Amino acid sequence: MGQSIRAGQSFFLLNYLFFRTINYGICHLLGYHAEPKVDEIKVYNREDLTTRSLFLPTIVRSTTAYRRKYQARARIMQLIFETGFILLIPFLTGAVIWVTNWIPGGDNTIRLIFQFILVLSAGYCGAKGYYWLFPRVFSLNTLFIEHGQPIFAHKRVGIDVPSQDSKPAKSSYYSTDSIVKKHRK
């Protein structure tokens, strides 16, 4: 019974991350995007004087400047990042639960608290490590953060953009010197 419940927790996390990604994709198709921070909605209970919080993303209409910047993202690398994240975190938490089930002895309550702490630690460290390692391995820049997820763009390796003080490059790709000279003759 305990194994099926724990396997269900990893499956729930997998589904949650998958459908969260799908929902934000639908928002983008409809012309909206999520802001980096989430809003906290506090609900006060007058009977027992407790406060509960609900955290929801702020969805705003996309501007043309935002759309231009968003279109510069590395689409395939973004898909690989999100798929890897969706698969990595439930795998890590499921693996920690599986390994901690082999620990002999101990009360079930102590084991449950120990598993809870290890699962939170593994999920947090796994996510932070993945966020840090992925852009470095694939040479990506972070354009911006949206609902806690980075949006990546490729680093342009080997393309030098001349500064305003330097002379224009001698390439027809970056300058129009050859075109201007042809028209002047």
Backbone as JSON, one array per atom type, in Angstrom:
{
  "sequence": "MGQSIRAGQSFFLLNYLFFRTINYGICHLLGYHAEPKVDEIKVYNREDLTTRSLFLPTIVRSTTAYRRKYQARARIMQLIFETGFILLIPFLTGAVIWVTNWIPGGDNTIRLIFQFILVLSAGYCGAKGYYWLFPRVFSLNTLFIEHGQPIFAHKRVGIDVPSQDSKPAKSSYYSTDSIVKKHRK",
  "N": [[0.82, -1.2, 0.0], [1.9, 1.29, 0.85], [3.95, 1.64, -1.01], [2.59, 2.04, -3.44], [1.3, 4.45, -2.94], [3.47, 6.18, -2.65], [4.62, 5.93, -5.18], [2.57, 7.05, -6.59], [2.79, 9.71, -5.79], [5.13, 10.59, -7.11], [4.21, 10.25, -9.71], [2.12, 12.11, -9.74], [3.6, 14.5, -9.48], [5.0, 14.43, -11.91], [2.84, 14.65, -13.74], [1.8, 17.14, -12.94], [3.93, 18.97, -13.55], [4.09, 18.53, -16.32], [1.5, 19.31, -17.32], [1.45, 21.92, -16.41], [3.43, 23.1, -18.0], [2.2, 22.77, -20.51], [-0.1, 24.38, -20.15], [1.03, 26.98, -19.84], [2.1, 27.18, -22.37], [-0.23, 27.29, -23.94], [-1.22, 29.74, -23.05], [0.72, 31.43, -24.18], [0.17, 31.03, -26.91], [-2.28, 32.26, -27.06], [-1.59, 34.88, -26.75], [-0.68, 35.88, -24.33], [1.42, 36.11, -21.38], [3.26, 34.9, -18.53], [4.28, 36.69, -15.65], [7.51, 37.13, -13.98], [7.3, 36.88, -11.16], [5.05, 35.59, -8.67], [1.66, 36.15, -7.53], [0.46, 36.55, -4.23], [-2.32, 35.41, -2.62], [-4.13, 36.01, 0.18], [-6.11, 34.31, 2.49], [-8.29, 34.79, 5.07], [-9.38, 33.12, 7.93], [-12.04, 33.47, 9.98], [-13.03, 31.97, 12.07], [-11.07, 30.27, 13.34], [-8.99, 32.0, 13.33], [-6.87, 31.84, 11.42], [-4.51, 32.09, 8.71], [-4.38, 31.5, 5.3], [-2.51, 30.95, 2.36], [-2.51, 31.44, -1.15], [-0.78, 30.94, -4.04], [-0.56, 32.44, -7.1], [0.16, 32.76, -10.6], [0.89, 35.83, -12.34], [-0.75, 36.76, -15.1], [-0.26, 38.45, -18.07], [-0.98, 40.56, -20.91], [0.83, 40.08, -23.91], [3.31, 42.26, -25.16], [4.46, 43.88, -28.21], [7.21, 44.22, -28.15], [7.93, 42.35, -26.22], [7.1, 39.99, -27.53], [8.85, 39.99, -29.74], [11.3, 39.64, -28.42], [10.79, 37.19, -27.2], [10.56, 35.52, -29.4], [13.17, 35.22, -30.12], [14.14, 33.18, -28.7], [15.72, 29.98, -28.03], [14.16, 27.54, -29.41], [14.15, 24.66, -29.63], [16.04, 23.96, -27.7], [14.77, 24.99, -25.48], [12.56, 23.31, -25.33], [13.89, 20.88, -24.85], [15.02, 21.51, -22.38], [12.71, 21.89, -20.73], [11.47, 19.36, -20.97], [13.47, 17.71, -19.91], [13.51, 18.73, -17.29], [10.91, 18.11, -16.45], [11.07, 15.34, -16.42], [13.3, 14.82, -14.78], [12.96, 15.79, -12.06], [10.67, 14.33, -10.89], [11.84, 11.77, -11.16], [14.13, 11.96, -9.51], [12.94, 12.42, -6.96], [11.36, 10.11, -6.72], [13.39, 8.15, -6.79], [14.77, 8.77, -4.42], [12.8, 8.19, -2.52], [12.5, 5.44, -3.02], [15.07, 4.48, -2.35], [15.22, 5.18, 0.35], [13.31, 3.5, 1.42], [14.62, 1.15, 1.82], [16.04, 1.44, 4.12], [16.79, -0.02, 7.16], [14.79, -0.82, 10.06], [13.49, 1.5, 12.56], [10.84, 3.78, 13.28], [7.73, 4.18, 11.56], [6.84, 6.81, 11.39], [9.13, 8.31, 11.88], [10.66, 7.48, 9.7], [9.07, 8.47, 7.63], [9.24, 11.26, 8.05], [11.98, 11.56, 7.67], [12.16, 10.73, 4.96], [10.6, 12.74, 3.78], [12.13, 15.06, 4.26], [14.46, 14.37, 2.84], [13.41, 14.06, 0.25], [12.48, 16.67, -0.33], [14.94, 18.02, -0.2], [16.4, 16.71, -2.24], [14.81, 17.3, -4.48], [14.93, 20.13, -4.52], [17.74, 20.65, -4.66], [18.3, 19.22, -6.98], [16.78, 20.62, -8.91], [17.93, 23.22, -8.74], [20.58, 22.61, -9.44], [20.17, 21.63, -12.04], [19.12, 23.94, -13.3], [21.4, 25.52, -13.15], [23.37, 24.03, -14.52], [22.43, 23.31, -17.12], [22.3, 25.64, -19.0], [25.04, 26.15, -19.19], [26.2, 23.84, -20.23], [25.06, 23.7, -22.79], [25.71, 26.15, -23.91], [24.06, 28.6, -23.57], [22.22, 31.65, -23.26], [20.33, 33.34, -20.77], [17.37, 34.79, -21.53], [15.16, 35.92, -20.14], [13.21, 35.49, -17.15], [10.37, 33.55, -16.68], [7.52, 32.85, -14.95], [9.1, 31.52, -13.06], [10.66, 29.85, -14.62], [13.5, 29.71, -16.71], [13.97, 31.42, -19.84], [15.61, 30.6, -22.69], [18.25, 31.66, -24.95], [20.37, 31.24, -27.8], [23.93, 31.54, -27.5], [25.78, 33.71, -29.43], [28.31, 32.59, -31.01], [31.42, 33.58, -32.24], [30.51, 35.76, -33.73], [31.14, 39.0, -34.05], [30.02, 41.97, -32.9], [30.38, 45.16, -34.0], [31.49, 47.96, -32.08], [30.32, 51.36, -31.47], [32.45, 53.08, -31.67], [34.39, 51.77, -33.11], [35.79, 50.89, -36.37], [33.77, 50.06, -39.23], [33.15, 46.62, -40.03], [34.87, 44.73, -42.61], [33.04, 43.36, -44.26], [30.4, 42.31, -46.3], [28.23, 41.45, -45.04], [27.96, 42.79, -42.6], [28.29, 45.48, -43.21], [27.58, 48.2, -45.48], [29.38, 49.13, -47.32], [30.38, 48.23, -49.86], [28.07, 48.26, -51.42], [27.3, 50.94, -51.37], [29.49, 52.15, -52.68], [29.21, 51.11, -55.25], [26.88, 52.39, -56.18], [27.69, 55.05, -56.2], [29.44, 55.35, -58.32]],
  "CA": [[0.0, 0.0, 0.0], [2.76, 2.46, 0.96], [4.71, 1.8, -2.25], [1.72, 2.6, -4.48], [1.06, 5.86, -2.61], [4.7, 6.92, -2.95], [4.74, 5.98, -6.64], [1.55, 8.01, -7.03], [3.3, 11.06, -5.56], [6.03, 10.92, -8.22], [3.39, 10.37, -10.9], [1.43, 13.39, -9.62], [4.58, 15.55, -9.79], [5.23, 14.35, -13.35], [1.67, 15.22, -14.41], [1.71, 18.56, -12.62], [4.92, 19.71, -14.34], [3.73, 18.42, -17.73], [0.33, 20.13, -17.64], [1.83, 23.31, -16.18], [4.11, 23.53, -19.22], [1.18, 22.85, -21.57], [-0.96, 25.54, -19.88], [1.76, 28.2, -20.17], [2.19, 27.2, -23.84], [-1.53, 27.77, -24.44], [-1.26, 31.18, -22.77], [1.54, 32.1, -25.2], [-0.55, 30.98, -28.18], [-3.38, 33.22, -26.98], [-1.06, 36.24, -26.69], [-0.42, 36.27, -22.95], [2.57, 35.48, -20.75], [3.3, 35.03, -17.07], [5.36, 37.51, -15.12], [8.45, 36.3, -13.21], [6.88, 36.66, -9.77], [3.66, 35.17, -8.49], [0.88, 36.92, -6.56], [0.0, 35.8, -3.06], [-3.67, 35.74, -2.19], [-4.3, 35.56, 1.55], [-7.48, 34.04, 2.9], [-8.37, 34.81, 6.52], [-10.47, 32.34, 8.49], [-12.44, 34.18, 11.2], [-13.38, 31.05, 13.14], [-9.9, 29.88, 14.12], [-8.0, 33.07, 13.17], [-5.7, 31.39, 10.66], [-4.33, 32.67, 7.39], [-3.9, 30.58, 4.28], [-2.05, 31.68, 1.18], [-2.59, 30.79, -2.44], [0.14, 31.63, -4.93], [-0.99, 32.34, -8.49], [0.97, 33.58, -11.51], [0.28, 37.01, -12.93], [-0.79, 36.6, -16.56], [-0.46, 39.75, -18.7], [-0.98, 40.57, -22.37], [2.17, 40.24, -24.47], [3.54, 43.43, -26.0], [5.24, 43.53, -29.4], [8.62, 44.1, -27.74], [8.07, 41.05, -25.55], [7.0, 38.94, -28.54], [10.11, 39.97, -30.49], [12.33, 39.05, -27.57], [10.44, 35.79, -26.97], [10.82, 34.77, -30.63], [14.61, 35.01, -30.23], [14.53, 32.06, -27.83], [16.14, 28.73, -28.65], [12.95, 26.73, -29.24], [14.46, 23.25, -29.4], [16.72, 23.86, -26.41], [13.75, 25.24, -24.46], [11.79, 22.08, -25.24], [14.75, 19.9, -24.19], [15.13, 21.91, -20.97], [11.47, 21.62, -20.02], [11.28, 17.92, -20.92], [14.42, 17.19, -18.93], [13.06, 19.13, -15.96], [9.7, 17.35, -16.15], [11.45, 13.97, -16.14], [14.34, 14.74, -13.75], [12.51, 16.02, -10.69], [9.97, 13.14, -10.37], [12.77, 10.65, -11.06], [14.94, 12.15, -8.3], [12.13, 12.21, -5.76], [11.01, 8.69, -6.68], [14.59, 7.4, -6.44], [15.04, 8.98, -2.99], [11.8, 7.41, -1.77], [12.82, 4.03, -3.19], [16.27, 4.17, -1.58], [14.96, 5.28, 1.8], [12.51, 2.36, 1.84], [15.54, 0.06, 2.15], [16.67, 1.7, 5.41], [16.18, -0.95, 8.12], [14.38, -0.37, 11.39], [12.93, 2.84, 12.69], [9.39, 3.93, 13.31], [7.19, 4.68, 10.28], [6.76, 8.27, 11.45], [10.5, 8.82, 11.71], [11.04, 7.23, 8.31], [8.31, 9.39, 6.79], [9.85, 12.59, 8.2], [13.28, 11.47, 7.01], [11.91, 10.72, 3.52], [10.09, 14.05, 3.4], [13.27, 15.98, 4.24], [15.33, 13.98, 1.73], [12.74, 14.35, -1.03], [12.55, 18.12, -0.54], [16.34, 18.37, -0.47], [16.78, 16.19, -3.57], [14.09, 18.07, -5.49], [15.46, 21.49, -4.56], [19.12, 20.62, -5.18], [18.25, 18.77, -8.37], [16.28, 21.73, -9.74], [18.95, 24.28, -8.77], [21.71, 22.1, -10.23], [19.74, 21.57, -13.45], [19.05, 25.32, -13.78], [22.76, 26.04, -13.27], [24.19, 23.25, -15.44], [21.9, 23.23, -18.49], [22.78, 26.69, -19.91], [26.49, 26.08, -19.35], [26.51, 22.7, -21.1], [24.6, 23.97, -24.14], [26.1, 27.53, -24.27], [22.83, 29.37, -23.72], [21.99, 32.84, -22.44], [18.97, 33.45, -20.26], [16.73, 36.04, -21.97], [14.39, 36.42, -19.01], [12.57, 34.45, -16.33], [8.92, 33.6, -16.78], [6.9, 31.95, -13.97], [10.13, 30.73, -12.4], [11.42, 29.08, -15.59], [14.3, 30.56, -17.6], [13.77, 31.35, -21.28], [16.97, 30.6, -23.19], [18.62, 32.02, -26.32], [21.71, 30.77, -28.13], [25.03, 32.49, -27.5], [26.29, 33.86, -30.8], [29.75, 32.35, -30.96], [32.15, 33.97, -33.44], [29.97, 36.95, -34.37], [31.55, 40.21, -33.33], [29.21, 43.15, -33.22], [31.28, 46.29, -33.8], [31.0, 49.04, -31.22], [30.11, 52.6, -32.2], [33.73, 53.75, -31.86], [35.28, 51.04, -34.02], [35.5, 50.98, -37.8], [32.89, 48.98, -39.66], [33.84, 45.42, -40.52], [34.99, 44.68, -44.06], [32.21, 42.26, -44.7], [29.14, 42.81, -46.83], [27.2, 41.02, -44.12], [27.8, 43.77, -41.54], [28.35, 46.87, -43.65], [27.07, 48.44, -46.83], [30.39, 49.87, -48.06], [30.46, 47.84, -51.26], [26.83, 48.66, -52.08], [27.35, 52.41, -51.52], [30.49, 52.46, -53.7], [28.67, 50.77, -56.57], [25.91, 53.39, -56.58], [28.34, 56.33, -56.38], [30.15, 55.39, -59.61]],
  "C": [[0.86, 1.26, 0.0], [3.54, 2.72, -0.32], [3.85, 2.46, -3.33], [1.41, 4.07, -4.21], [2.28, 6.68, -2.97], [4.93, 7.0, -4.45], [3.74, 6.97, -7.21], [2.0, 9.45, -6.84], [4.24, 11.49, -6.67], [5.25, 11.1, -9.52], [2.62, 11.68, -10.9], [2.37, 14.54, -9.99], [4.88, 15.59, -11.28], [4.08, 14.99, -14.11], [1.54, 16.71, -14.17], [2.67, 19.37, -13.48], [4.58, 19.68, -15.83], [2.56, 19.35, -18.08], [0.57, 21.61, -17.35], [2.52, 23.88, -17.41], [3.13, 23.7, -20.37], [0.31, 24.1, -21.37], [-0.25, 26.86, -20.21], [1.97, 28.31, -21.69], [0.9, 27.71, -24.47], [-1.67, 29.26, -24.2], [-0.45, 31.95, -23.81], [0.83, 32.12, -26.55], [-1.69, 31.99, -28.21], [-2.92, 34.66, -26.83], [-0.81, 36.76, -25.29], [0.86, 35.6, -22.46], [2.52, 35.73, -19.24], [4.48, 35.9, -16.67], [6.27, 36.64, -14.26], [7.98, 35.97, -11.79], [5.41, 36.27, -9.74], [2.99, 36.05, -7.45], [0.45, 36.0, -5.43], [-1.37, 36.32, -2.68], [-3.85, 35.15, -0.8], [-5.78, 35.42, 1.87], [-7.49, 33.94, 4.43], [-9.59, 34.01, 6.97], [-10.82, 32.96, 9.84], [-12.71, 33.22, 12.37], [-12.15, 30.68, 13.98], [-8.73, 30.85, 13.93], [-6.71, 32.62, 12.47], [-5.69, 32.08, 9.3], [-3.79, 31.6, 6.45], [-3.54, 31.4, 3.05], [-2.18, 30.8, -0.05], [-1.72, 31.6, -3.38], [-0.27, 31.37, -6.38], [-0.1, 33.2, -9.38], [0.18, 34.78, -12.01], [0.38, 36.87, -14.44], [-1.12, 37.97, -17.16], [-0.42, 39.58, -20.22], [0.43, 40.82, -22.87], [2.25, 41.48, -25.35], [4.34, 43.0, -27.22], [6.72, 43.4, -29.07], [8.86, 42.76, -27.05], [8.03, 39.92, -26.57], [8.26, 38.83, -29.37], [11.21, 39.29, -29.68], [12.06, 37.56, -27.35], [10.71, 34.94, -28.21], [12.3, 34.51, -30.84], [15.06, 33.83, -29.38], [14.96, 30.86, -28.67], [15.03, 27.71, -28.43], [13.26, 25.27, -28.89], [15.12, 23.06, -28.03], [15.74, 24.12, -25.26], [12.91, 23.99, -24.25], [12.59, 20.98, -24.52], [14.87, 20.22, -22.7], [13.87, 21.53, -20.2], [11.19, 20.13, -19.91], [12.22, 17.29, -19.9], [14.01, 17.52, -17.51], [11.85, 18.31, -15.53], [10.05, 15.91, -15.79], [12.42, 13.84, -14.96], [13.79, 14.82, -12.34], [11.67, 14.85, -10.16], [10.88, 11.92, -10.24], [13.61, 10.76, -9.79], [14.13, 11.87, -7.04], [11.71, 10.75, -5.62], [12.2, 7.83, -6.28], [14.92, 7.55, -4.95], [14.05, 8.19, -2.14], [12.13, 5.92, -1.85], [14.03, 3.64, -2.34], [15.99, 4.21, -0.08], [14.04, 4.18, 2.3], [13.38, 1.18, 2.25], [16.24, 0.28, 3.49], [15.99, 0.81, 6.46], [15.78, -0.24, 9.42], [13.75, 1.01, 11.38], [11.42, 2.81, 12.65], [8.93, 4.48, 11.96], [7.13, 6.2, 10.26], [8.13, 8.89, 11.25], [10.95, 8.64, 10.27], [10.33, 8.21, 7.37], [8.89, 10.8, 6.86], [11.2, 12.63, 7.5], [13.13, 11.49, 5.49], [11.46, 12.09, 3.03], [11.24, 15.05, 3.28], [14.19, 15.66, 3.07], [14.71, 14.29, 0.37], [12.77, 15.84, -1.33], [13.96, 18.56, -0.9], [16.76, 17.93, -1.86], [16.09, 16.99, -4.67], [14.66, 19.47, -5.65], [16.87, 21.51, -5.16], [19.16, 20.17, -6.64], [17.8, 19.87, -9.31], [17.32, 22.83, -9.86], [20.15, 23.85, -9.61], [21.39, 22.05, -11.72], [19.66, 22.97, -14.04], [20.45, 25.9, -13.99], [23.53, 25.34, -14.38], [23.72, 23.33, -16.89], [22.39, 24.36, -19.39], [24.29, 26.65, -20.13], [26.88, 24.95, -20.3], [26.17, 23.02, -22.55], [24.9, 25.39, -24.62], [24.87, 28.4, -24.57], [22.86, 30.59, -22.81], [20.55, 32.8, -21.94], [18.41, 34.81, -20.69], [16.0, 36.69, -20.82], [13.81, 35.22, -18.28], [11.06, 34.64, -16.44], [8.35, 32.49, -15.9], [7.91, 30.99, -13.35], [10.99, 29.9, -13.34], [12.24, 30.03, -16.47], [13.92, 30.34, -19.06], [15.15, 31.57, -21.9], [17.08, 31.1, -24.62], [20.04, 31.52, -26.55], [22.72, 31.9, -27.95], [25.55, 32.54, -28.93], [27.8, 33.77, -30.77], [30.36, 32.76, -32.3], [31.6, 35.17, -34.17], [30.35, 38.14, -33.52], [30.68, 41.36, -33.8], [30.1, 44.36, -32.96], [30.66, 47.35, -32.89], [30.87, 50.32, -32.04], [31.43, 53.3, -32.5], [34.61, 53.05, -32.89], [34.87, 51.23, -35.46], [34.57, 49.85, -38.19], [33.7, 47.81, -40.21], [33.88, 45.42, -42.03], [34.26, 43.46, -44.6], [30.89, 42.83, -45.2], [27.98, 42.4, -45.92], [26.92, 42.09, -43.07], [27.79, 45.22, -42.02], [27.81, 46.98, -45.07], [28.08, 49.2, -47.67], [30.41, 49.51, -49.54], [29.21, 48.26, -52.03], [26.85, 50.17, -52.34], [28.34, 52.79, -52.61], [29.98, 52.15, -55.09], [27.7, 51.84, -57.06], [26.56, 54.75, -56.83], [29.03, 56.44, -57.75], [29.23, 55.78, -60.68]]
}
